[in-house]
């Protein structure tokens, strides 16, 4: 999906990743992250958001919740949106500030006091029961916690496994009950996704959730709530921030824009540069000539097209594999010349991923922009250092 883009806009990353694998510094099934480029992308996002009067909460799941990358991004976007409690703890420990907790997964009730003590800017709640739990925890801490109302997604927009939220027809009932709770205040609304990229053109367009969120904010304002936030996550990038600002959003939650891997970035030149590649190697070759490369990081929704084998310079198509199968290997098309793919050969791929759901390694490299590449560290998919 992104191999042409990374070869055009960040060829040094491909060269460095190849050299690290050939030297044995990194194993197959490793995502190589370009620290300088990712920080530069964060800088551009922060500048554009500042120009438009938007606030940003960054998301870390797609690059493996890596502490070095978190610190680099937080120098420009200080606050995060954590998708679950383990991610929140990693982000907090790395020194980033809590922006939005409960973003895609509600905070477990027994973790609320711990996380509310960080004084997050907002906590997203899906129902009255979660609002009541936040209220109890905030009262024990002697604080008042701002809440974002997560709205139930419009039909056809909700990913399986992400169901939930307050339906528009029950918003007034929800608000009336939460308004009576001590220790919390309704501070805004959110829905997901609010933007989506056209599968054919890659161009961003609002989903039905964005007008739904705007209408919900207006209804809460009519009830007397003021200064309401509207966080509109989904495909947040330099290219889409103006669209969000025009539609009245106050907050965006960039994730893949930090690594230059939204669908927009595959379809043409965008401000953010691609910031990672995936490295594997040829494990064996089938009798019909098809090479098998090691798996572990082939995210099912990645839309992988082909792999580059730098030794021979060939690019081979990557065969699809059923999502329900274990990701031991991935098969490539047989090369026209059998010697173009041999045992142990490096394979470099570039596709959209969510590193936190893989079993991959994450290598952080720095110095590519200055021509002095160096490996800063090797981590697992949850941001823990590997010896």
VOSE-114599 format. One record per atom (N, C-alpha, C, O): x, y, z; residue in one letter. Coordinates in steps of 0.02 Angstrom, whole numbers, plus 50000, padded with zeros to 5 digits. Each point is the difference from the previous one (the first is absolute). Example, Ala and Ser with C-alpha at 12.3 -4.5 7.8 and 13.67 -1.06 7.14 Angstrom:
2
506604971650390A;499555005950000A;500455006050000A;500524999950033A;499305005449931S;500425005950003S;499615005550037S;500255005550008S;
//
This chain:
387
500414994050000X;499595006050000X;500435006350000X;499825004949968X;500754995050068X;500415006050007X;500714999249972X;500415004450009X;499744990049958X;500694998749980X;500245005349950X;500565002550007X;499034999149943X;500215005249953X;500125006650035X;500485003649985X;499074998150062X;500065006450036X;500645000350041X;500355005149998X;499814989650038X;500605000350042X;500634999849958X;500495003250018X;499504993249926X;500594999949956X;500125006949968X;500565001849986X;498905001950003X;500065006649969X;500185005450052X;500425004349987X;499254995450071X;500055005550047X;500474998750059X;500205004750034X;499974989049979X;500464998550055X;500424993949983X;499994995150037X;500385005149907X;500404994149981X;500544998350051X;500214994350005X;500025010750032X;500514998850051X;499764995050053X;500394996150027X;498975004149987X;499724995350049X;500044992949974X;500174995450038X;499675003649899X;500054993349970X;500724997650002X;500144994250018X;500335010149964X;500714998250000X;500244998250070X;500364995150010X;499455008950039X;500214998850069X;499704993650028X;500354996050032X;499015002949955X;499674993950024X;500334993849970X;500104995050034X;500065005449902X;500334994449966X;500684998650031X;500184994250013X;500205011149998X;500674999250029X;499974997050070X;500414995850018X;499105006550022X;499944997450068X;499834992550000X;500264996250040X;499315001849914X;499834992949996X;500584995849975X;500154994750028X;500185007649921X;500574996249972X;500564999150051X;500344994950000X;499755010150044X;500534999650050X;499814995750060X;500424998350041X;498944999949963X;499774996250058X;499795004250059X;499844997350053X;500165009449939X;499815004450055X;499264999550016X;499795001150057X;499804997249893X;499294999150011X;499794993449969X;500274998049949X;499244998550082X;499764993749972X;499445001249950X;499755005649994X;500054989249969X;499395000749961X;499415001250046X;500044998850060X;499415003549910X;499405002150038X;500165006050044X;499875000050060X;500425005149908X;500175006250035X;499755006049961X;500125000749940X;499525003650095X;499835006549973X;500565004950016X;500195000750058X;500075002549891X;500545004950010X;499695006949996X;499725002049949X;500345001850107X;499695006550007X;500525005549995X;500524999850032X;499335005249926X;500445005749988X;499825005550050X;499525003749990X;500874996750064X;499865004750054X;499975007249976X;499545003650018X;500934998549940X;500035006949978X;499395001849958X;499715005350009X;500104990349945X;499435001449957X;499365000250041X;499585004449988X;500334991050058X;499404999950041X;499955006450042X;499465002850007X;501104999450021X;499985006350038X;499855005949954X;499635004550019X;500654995449921X;499875005449953X;499265000149980X;499715005349992X;499994988849999X;499284999749985X;499595002950058X;499525003649988X;500684994950074X;499655002850057X;500065007550001X;499525003550016X;501064999149967X;500115007249997X;499535003349949X;499715005250014X;500234991749928X;499565002849948X;499274999850021X;499635004949989X;500164989750041X;499314999450024X;499855005350053X;499485003249997X;500984997750049X;499905005050053X;499955007049971X;499605004150022X;500834997449929X;499995006649970X;499355001449964X;499725005450006X;500044989749956X;499375001049963X;499415000550048X;499555004049990X;500454991950062X;499465000450049X;500005006850035X;499475003050011X;501134999650005X;500045006550031X;499745005549954X;499665004650023X;500494994949913X;499765004949952X;499245000149996X;499705005249991X;500004988950017X;499274999349993X;499635000750066X;499395000250001X;500975000250054X;499685000550065X;499734993450025X;499554999950042X;500734994549934X;499804993350022X;500494997550053X;500585001950001X;499174993850043X;500434996550047X;500094992849977X;499564997249967X;501014999950050X;500164993149979X;500124995650061X;500315002150049X;499444991849946X;500194994650045X;500284994449956X;499654997449957X;500995000850053X;500294995049955X;499864992950024X;499884998850059X;500134996549893X;499864992950012X;500624995949984X;500355001449951X;499804993550090X;500644996449996X;499944992749980X;500524996849989X;498895000450007X;499934992849990X;500314997549936X;500274994549998X;499705009649949X;500234997649935X;500764999249996X;500244996149959X;500145007450083X;500734999149999X;500264996250061X;500605000450015X;498974996050019X;500234995550052X;500115003350067X;500384997450041X;499305008349971X;500035003150067X;500725000950023X;500174998850058X;500255003449895X;500725000150012X;500215006250039X;499835005649980X;500534993750076X;500155005850043X;500445005249966X;499905006050011X;500574991949947X;500425005149965X;499585004149952X;500085006149997X;499484990649967X;499575003749953X;499505004350037X;499855005649979X;499894991950077X;499535003950040X;500335006550023X;499705005449995X;500914994150030X;500345006150025X;500135004949943X;499935006150010X;500254991449932X;500135004549943X;499365003549978X;500025006049986X;499434990450011X;499375003049979X;499765005050052X;499755005349983X;500324992950081X;499745004350054X;500375006650004X;499755004750031X;500834995849939X;500335006649999X;499605005049959X;500105006150007X;499474991549950X;499605004449956X;499254999350012X;499635004949993X;500154989150025X;499304998750017X;500014997050070X;500054993950007X;499895010250045X;500134997650068X;499494994950026X;500174996050044X;499215004149931X;499484995950029X;499814994249955X;500045000549938X;499754994050093X;499834993949962X;499274998150009X;499675002050048X;500084994249904X;499384996350007X;500194992750005X;500284997149953X;499574999850104X;500184993050010X;499404995649983X;499445001350022X;500694993549940X;499444995749979X;499814994950053X;499454997249998X;501005001450050X;499834995450054X;500465001350059X;500465004149995X;499404992550060X;500385001350061X;500744998349994X;500415004050023X;499794990349948X;500724998749993X;500365005449961X;500555002050017X;499135000349929X;500325005349961X;500065006450041X;500515003549997X;498974998150041X;500025006150042X;500594999950048X;500345005050009X;499784989250021X;500554999550049X;500685001049965X;500445003450027X;499644993749914X;500635000749964X;500125007349980X;500555002650008X;498935000649966X;500065007049980X;500155004450060X;500435004449996X;499234994550059X;500115004050061X;500714999050026X;500345004850019X;499894988949982X;500684998650025X;500535003249956X;500545001750024X;499324999049911X;500485003149954X;500015007650005X;500435003249969X;499124999750070X;500025007250012X;499495004049961X;499985006150007X;499604990649952X;499475003749966X;499435001450048X;499934996650051X;499665008349933X;499455002150044X;499344997149975X;499894999349939X;499684999050108X;499364996849983X;499525005149970X;499815004850033X;500004994049905X;499505004349968X;499324996950004X;499555002750033X;500354991549934X;499364996749998X;500104992650017X;500354996449965X;499345001450089X;500024993050020X;499314996949988X;499495003450003X;500514990149981X;499374996749984X;499805000849928X;499424999149982X;501065002649976X;499905001949930X;499664994549959X;499475001249972X;500814992850026X;499694994449965X;499814994350048X;499564996049984X;500765003750073X;499834995150051X;499905003650066X;500425004150021X;499024994650012X;499855003250064X;500534998350053X;500304994649997X;499825010050049X;500474998750054X;499704994950049X;499455001250024X;500894993449990X;499744995350049X;499875003550067X;500395004350020X;499064994050013X;499805003750059X;500545000050055X;500075004850036X;500304989749969X;500504999650052X;500645003849983X;500455000650042X;499595002149898X;500575004249981X;499845007450000X;500435004249987X;498944997550028X;499805007049992X;500375004750047X;500235005349978X;499834993050086X;500335004750046X;500725001249979X;500245005750001X;500104988949981X;500705000749977X;500055005049943X;500435004350001X;499134995249950X;500065004149939X;499695006950008X;500255004849970X;499234995850070X;499735006750012X;500495004250041X;499995006249996X;500454990650042X;500515003750038X;500495003449954X;500355004650022X;499694993349915X;500445003349951X;499695006649975X;500325003749964X;499064997650055X;499635006049979X;499935000249924X;500235004849968X;499474990250002X;499905000249927X;499545005849980X;499565002050038X;500565000549903X;499575005549975X;499294997649991X;499535003850013X;500374990049965X;499334997349990X;500014992550008X;500514996749989X;498935000650031X;499884992850001X;499384998749958X;499485003050012X;500584992649940X;499444998249957X;499594994550033X;500284995050023X;499065006049980X;499564994950029X;499474998049949X;499765004149961X;500074989550041X;499534997149951X;499294999650027X;499534999349961X;500385001250106X;499344999250028X;499985003050070X;500515002250026X;498904997850004X;499925003050066X;500404996250053X;500285003050045X;499744990349949X;500364996150050X;500735001950004X;500285000550054X;500045000749888X;500705002150001X;500075007150026X;500495001650034X;499035002749951X;500025006850028X;499944999850076X;500345003750035X;499234991949990X;499924999350073X;500644997450031X;500195002350054X;500154993149913X;500634997450026X;500535005550003X;500375000450049X;499675003749899X;500475005650001X;499825004950055X;500445002650034X;498924998649975X;499785004550054X;500234997650068X;500265003950040X;499664989649974X;500204997450065X;500765000750010X;500235001950054X;500154996549894X;500735000550006X;500225007250009X;500455001450039X;499255003249924X;500185007050005X;499835002850069X;500385003950028X;499064994049999X;499825002350068X;500514997650051X;500185003750045X;500054990049948X;500504997650048X;500655003849994X;500365000750050X;499785001949890X;500615004049990X;499895007350015X;500485003950002X;498904998150009X;499865007050014X;500075004449938X;500185005950006X;499684991349935X;500085003849938X;499365000049960X;499524996450017X;500465007649930X;499455000149953X;500284998049932X;500455003349974X;499294991349998X;500274997449937X;499555001949942X;499394999050003X;500915003749944X;499645001649939X;499874993749960X;500454995749993X;498945003649980X;499804994249962X;499865001849928X;499725005249985X;500484990249969X;499775000249932X;499484994549991X;500104994450022X;499355007449946X;499474995149987X;500174996449935X;500035003249947X;500094990350056X;500114996149940X;499324998549969X;499574996950033X;500335005149905X;499374999049966X;499994993349963X;500514997949972X;498934998950029X;499934993849961X;500095001649926X;499695004649974X;500724991549992X;500155001449930X;499404999049955X;499564995950014X;500425008049932X;499474999349951X;500044993249967X;500554997249996X;498895000149981X;500014993549967X;500514999749943X;500045004649959X;500344990050038X;500494999149947X;500675003050013X;500454999349959X;499635004250099X;500645003250014X;500404996650055X;500595001450009X;499104994150028X;500314997250060X;500394993649982X;499734995549969X;500915004350052X;500404993949991X;499774994750051X;499865001750057X;500114992049923X;499854994750049X;500495000250058X;500605000949990X;499144998250070X;500425000350059X;500065007050029X;500325001050051X;499365004049916X;500025006950025X;499305002750011X;499895006049999X;499634989550012X;499325002250010X;499925003650067X;500384998950047X;499125005449957X;499845003350063X;499945007449992X;500185002949949X;499575000350104X;499925007249999X;499275001950013X;499564995850002X;500335010750005X;499345002750015X;499655001449933X;500275003649958X;499144993650034X;499635001249938X;499725007150000X;499845002650053X;500115000649889X;499745006949997X;499325000850033X;499885005150033X;499684990149960X;499335000750028X;500004999450077X;499505001750032X;501044995849997X;500054999450072X;500485005150031X;500164999750060X;500085005049899X;500505004850025X;499725004350057X;500355001150050X;499035001349944X;499735004350052X;499914996250065X;500135002750054X;499644991149942X;499934995950060X;500684998850032X;500075000550061X;500434997949898X;500694999150026X;500235006350035X;500244999750056X;499705006149910X;500245006350028X;499655001650065X;500325002350048X;499024996749955X;499635001650061X;500264995950059X;500055002750055X;500104991149934X;500244995750054X;500715001950021X;500165000050059X;500275001549892X;500705001650016X;500055006950032X;500445001250041X;499125003349940X;500015006850030X;499884999850075X;500205004750035X;499504990149990X;499874999550072X;500594996850038X;500004999950062X;500494997649901X;500564996650033X;500525005050026X;500185004649964X;500054994450098X;500545004350024X;500674997649972X;500084994249984X;500405010350011X;500684998249982X;500134999349925X;500554998449980X;498945002849979X;500094999749928X;499645005849966X;499525002850027X;500714998949913X;499665005149961X;500024998049926X;500534998049975X;498925002549991X;499984998749928X;500395005549965X;499835005950005X;500694992249958X;500455004849969X;500014999649925X;500345003949967X;499304991250003X;500014999549928X;499774993349976X;499744995950038X;500355003049897X;499784993949968X;500554997349954X;500455003649980X;499494990050005X;500454997049951X;499654994149968X;499524997250027X;500715001049914X;499754994149964X;500584997349958X;500515003449990X;499414990549986X;500544997049960X;499724995149950X;499564996050016X;500695004449921X;500445005349973X;499585005949974X;499444999149977X;500855006850027X;499675005949973X;500225001649929X;499645003349962X;500954994550020X;500245000549931X;500204993049976X;500204995750040X;499755003349895X;500224993849970X;500265001549931X;499755004649966X;500754991750012X;500295001149934X;499644995649949X;499884994150012X;499955008949931X;499684996349947X;500444994149979X;500595001149985X;499154992950012X;500434994249985X;500315000149930X;500504996849989X;499205007049965X;500275000349932X;500495005849991X;500534999149970X;499285006850054X;500425005949989X;500465001650059X;500505003549992X;499334993950067X;500395001650060X;499825006850029X;500285001950051X;499275001849917X;499835006750023X;499554999850062X;499584995650006X;500515009150041X;499614999950061X;499305002749990X;499885004549960X;499654992650076X;499325002449999X;499684998850068X;500154994950032X;499425009649990X;499664999050065X;499554993849997X;499684998749949X;500294997750106X;499514994750006X;499365003050030X;499985005950019X;499514990049986X;499375002450030X;500095001650074X;499565003150030X;500994994850000X;500115001350071X;500175007350014X;499885002450055X;500405001149897X;500195007050013X;499395004550008X;499965003550050X;499564996549904X;499395003950013X;499624997750061X;499685004050035X;500354989549979X;499684997350061X;500325003250062X;499645002050046X;501034998549955X;500355003050057X;499855007550005X;499925002650055X;500055000849889X;499845007250001X;499315001150029X;499905004550040X;499624991549938X;499315000850025X;499974998550075X;499645003450037X;500744991649986X;500014998350071X;500305005750040X;499765001750054X;500775001349921X;500305005750036X;499505005750005X;499955003250053X;499684998149893X;499505005450002X;499464998550052X;499785004650034X;500024989249971X;499484998350049X;500265000850071X;499635002250044X;500994996049968X;500295000950067X;500085007550016X;499905002150057X;500285001849892X;500055007250011X;499325002950017X;499955004550043X;499534993149925X;499335002450015X;499794998350071X;499565003250029X;500754991750000X;499864998250070X;500415004250049X;499934999250060X;500495005349914X;500385004450044X;500734998250009X;500345003250040X;499904991849923X;500714998250003X;500395004549952X;499815000849942X;500735002150083X;500375004949960X;500734997849989X;500264995850037X;500055007149911X;500704998449986X;500104992749982X;500514997150018X;499025000049947X;500014992849987X;500524998149948X;500075003249948X;500294991550067X;500484997249953X;499644995549950X;499484997150014X;500825002349926X;499784995049952X;500624996849972X;500345002849957X;499814991250067X;500574996349974X;499774995649943X;499534996150007X;500805004749935X;499784996649939X;500554995649972X;500305001849949X;499854992550082X;500544995749977X;499834996349936X;499424999449981X;501124998249987X;499944996349938X;500365003749944X;499795005449980X;500754991749996X;500395002749944X;500245007150013X;500055004149954X;500104997650109X;500255006750017X;500705000949971X;500454995950013X;499655009449948X;500655001449970X;500035007449982X;499505003550006X;501084998849972X;500075007049978X;499485001549946X;499725005549999X;500164989749956X;499535001249945X;499285000450023X;499605003449968X;500224993250086X;499294999850021X;499845004850056X;499415001250014X;501095001550020X;499855004750055X;499595006049978X;499545002050036X;500605001049905X;499575005649979X;499274997949991X;499555003850016X;500334990249959X;499324997549992X;499664999550068X;499425001950007X;500934995450042X;499724999450067X;499855006850030X;499485001050031X;500985003749959X;499895006750027X;499385003349968X;499615003250034X;500314995949900X;499425002849966X;499344997150026X;499495003450001X;500544990450020X;499394996750025X;499885001250074X;499514997450027X;500925006250006X;499885001850069X;500324995650053X;499845000650059X;500614994949921X;500354995950049X;500475004450042X;500245005249976X;499884992750085X;500495003550042X;500634995850010X;500535002750014X;499414990749979X;500564995550013X;500044994749945X;499504997949971X;501125000150014X;500134994449955X;500494995350034X;500355001950047X;499684991949929X;500404994850033X;500454996549948X;499854994449980X;500705008849999X;500434997049949X;500354993850026X;500264999850056X;499744995149902X;500364993850014X;500434998249941X;500615001050003X;499104996449944X;500384998049941X;500325006049964X;500484999149963X;499265006850047X;500345005949970X;500705000950028X;500445002649965X;499674995350096X;500665000750031X;500534995849964X;500595001749999X;499184992849971X;500464995649962X;499895000749925X;500294996249961X;499295008550018X;499885001049929X;499684994149967X;500174998349943X;499344998550091X;499724993849974X;499235000050003X;499704994750009X;499985011249983X;499284999949990X;499884998149926X;500475000249960X;498924997950022X;499864998549929X;500165005949954X;500154998949941X;499815007250084X;500185005949959X;500724999649977X;500175002049944X;500264995550100X;500724999949985X;500194994949948X;500535000449969X;499034994750021X;500134995049947X;499795002649932X;500224997349949X;499355007850050X;499715002249936X;500365005949969X;499825002049945X;500685000850088X;500355005749971X;500405003850052X;500064997850057X;500235007949923X;500435003950043X;499605003350055X;499515003449987X;500704995750074X;499705003350058X;500565002950042X;500584998549990X;499235005750057X;500515003450041X;500424995050039X;500625000449998X;499064994950036X;500374995250041X;500364995049956X;499744997749949X;500875000550071X;500404995149964X;499914993150032X;499864999650060X;500214995049901X;499954993250029X;500564998850050X;500585001549986X;499244995750072X;500484999450055X;500174993050022X;500354999150049X;499394995849916X;500214993250019X;499964995349941X;499645001249952X;500734993350054X;499954994349954X;500004993750042X;500195000050058X;499584994649910X;500004993450032X;500534995749968X;500054999749938X;500354997050103X;500564995949975X;499874992750017X;499874998250057X;500184997649892X;499974992750010X;500594997049961X;500445003649977X;499554989850016X;500514996749958X;499734993549973X;499514997250026X;500805000549921X;499784993749969X;500174994250047X;500574999150019X;498914997150000X;500084994350046X;500104993549962X;500394995750022X;499255003449923X;500074994049959X;499655001449934X;499665005149992X;500434990349960X;499695000849934X;499614993749984X;500244994450008X;499155006649969X;499574994449981X;500254996849935X;500395003049963X;499384990950023X;500214996449940X;499825003749936X;500344999249949X;499145004950054X;499805003849940X;500375006649994X;499845004049956X;500654997350088X;500415005949995X;499775005950042X;500345005250000X;499104994350034X;499765005650041X;500395000450065X;500034995150037X;500275010749978X;500355000850064X;499495001250057X;499495003249990X;500664994250068X;499625001550061X;500435004450044X;500584998450014X;499145007250009X;500365004450046X;499684999350069X;499414998550007X;501005002850045X;499754999450068X;499445005150012X;500015005649975X;499494992250065X;499445004250018X;500075002550072X;500545000150029X;498885001849998X;499985002850067X;499715007050001X;499725002150050X;500355001449895X;499785007049998X;499545001749943X;499905005949985X;499814989049984X;499565001349942X;499295001350025X;499594995550006X;500275010750007X;499355002350024X;499464998549948X;500105001749941X;499344995350077X;499514997849950X;499725005549955X;499834998649942X;500135007650083X;499715005449959X;500545004249966X;499885005849982X;500714991350008X;500575003949978X;500005001949927X;500315004949981X;499344991349977X;500005001249927X;500714999949972X;500245004949973X;500094989450035X;500694999249978X;500014998249926X;499644995649977X;500785007849985X;500054998749929X;500614995849982X;499944994649971X;500655007950046X;500614996449981X;500565001150049X;499965004250045X;500574991949945X;500595000350043X;500615001249957X;500054997549944X;500425006450082X;500635001349968X;500534995450029X;500074999750061X;500314996949897X;500584996150021X;500625003849978X;500214999449943X;500095004550103X;500535004749979X;500614996749969X;500325003149957X;499864990750062X;500604996949971X;499954999649924X;500485001749965X;498954996150010X;499924999449928X;499635005849969X;500015000949940X;499665003150103X;499635005749975X;499314998349974X;499655004449974X;500134989350031X;499354998249973X;499455001750049X;500115000250061X;499305001149912X;499405000950040X;499514994449983X;499834999049942X;499954997550109X;499564994349990X;499335001150033X;499975002550056X;499504995749909X;499335000750028X;499934995750063X;500284994550004X;499355008150045X;499874996450062X;499314996749995X;499515003449986X;500464990150026X;499364996449996X;499575001750062X;500265000650055X;499105000149934X;499545000950056X;499984993750043X;500154994549976X;499675006450087X;499924994350045X;499385001250043X;499865005750019X;499764989149995X;499405000950041X;500175002750069X;500494997950031X;499115006849993X;500135003250065X;499974995050057X;500335000950052X;499284993649940X;499934995250054X;500604995350006X;500054996350049X;500415003749903X;500594995750003X;500545003150044X;500055006150005X;500354989750027X;500575002550039X;500535002749953X;500154997149948X;500125008550071X;500465003849957X;500724997450008X;500445003650025X;499684990249954X;500684997350003X;500435002649943X;500575002350011X;499164997549929X;500365002149940X;499525003949955X;499395000050010X;500905003249939X;499605002949946X;500344998249935X;500615000749994X;499014997049957X;500284997849937X;500055005849951X;499565004349996X;501004995749967X;500105004849946X;499934996449933X;500054993949996X;499835010149952X;499994997349932X;500694997249983X;500515002850021X;499524991949940X;500654997349980X;500365004949954X;499695002749954X;500954998750058X;500375004649956X;500124996949932X;500034993949992X;500045010449958X;500144997549932X;500664996349997X;500074995249963X;500425007150076X;500654996850005X;500064996950069X;500025003850049X;500024989749958X;500004996850066X;500515002750049X;499865000550059X;500735001449917X;500525002450045X;499865006950029X;500385002450042X;499085000949936X;499845006750025X;499724999950071X;499945005350031X;499884988949994X;499744999450069X;500314993850032X;499824994449982X;500645006750065X;500354994550031X;499924999950075X;499795005050030X;500384989550000X;499944999250073X;500355005750036X;500585001549986X;499075001750061X;500295005350041X;499985006849968X;500205004950032X;499564995749906X;499975006649967X;499545004750038X;499474997950024X;500735008349982X;499585005250030X;499395001349956X;500065000249938X;499375000850094X;499405002249966X;499755006250035X;499925000150061X;499955005249901X;499765006350028X;499295001449973X;499894999749940X;499655001750105X;499315001449982X;499785006550034X;500305002150050X;499195000949924X;499735006150030X;499244999849992X;499745000149945X;499924999650112X;499274999549999X;499735002850065X;500375001450048X;498984999449953X;499665002750059X;499964994650054X;499814994349986X;500365007550075X;500014995050053X;499735002750065X;499865006050007X;500054989550041X;499875001750070X;500494995650039X;499844994250016X;500745008549999X;500534995850028X;499794996750065X;500234994550015X;499355008850025X;499834997350066X;499624993449996X;499964996550051X;499755001749891X;499664993649995X;500424994849964X;499754994749981X;500895006750008X;500464995249970X;500454997050053X;499955001750059X;500494993749920X;500524997550046X;500685002449976X;500514996850014X;499505008849951X;500605002549967X;500485003550047X;499825001950056X;500794999149920X;500495004350032X;499935007049970X;499755000849945X;500485004250093X;500025006949976X;500715002650010X;500255000450056X;500075001449888X;500675003050003X;499935007549987X;499695002049951X;500605002050093X;499985007349992X;500685002349974X;500514998750031X;499485004749913X;500625002749971X;499975007549998X;499475003049993X;501115000150013X;500055007349999X;500565002049952X;500414995849980X;499625010550003X;500545002749960X;499924999349925X;500465001849963X;498974995750014X;499914999249927X;499995006749964X;500285000549945X;499415004650085X;499965006449967X;500685003449994X;500115004149955X;500354994250090X;500665003049999X;500524995649965X;500585001949995X;499214992249982X;500464995449966X;500434996050047X;500504997149979X;499325002650086X;500384996150049X;499554995150036X;499895000650060X;499844994449904X;499524995550031X;500304995850055X;500574997749995X;499055001250057X;500224995950056X;499394996850033X;499465003050003X;500634991050022X;499474996450035X;499985002550072X;500494999550036X;498935003149985X;499935002650067X;499774994750049X;500165000350060X;499464994749916X;499764994950046X;499554995149966X;499725001449946X;500194992850085X;499574994849975X;499494998350054X;500184998950058X;499185001049923X;499454999350047X;499524994649976X;500034997849943X;499535000050102X;499464995749978X;499405004349980X;500045006150001X;499414990749980X;499425003649974X;499635004050052X;499565003949983X;500614995350081X;499695003850053X;500465005350030X;499845002850052X;500724998549915X;500445005350021X;500524998150052X;500335004450028X;499744989249986X;500504997850050X;500674998749966X;500024997149946X;500525005050086X;500674999249972X;500194992649996X;499874996250047X;500455001949898X;500264993349991X;500765000250010X;500335004449973X;499944990850064X;500734999850011X;500364997549937X;500614999450000X;
//
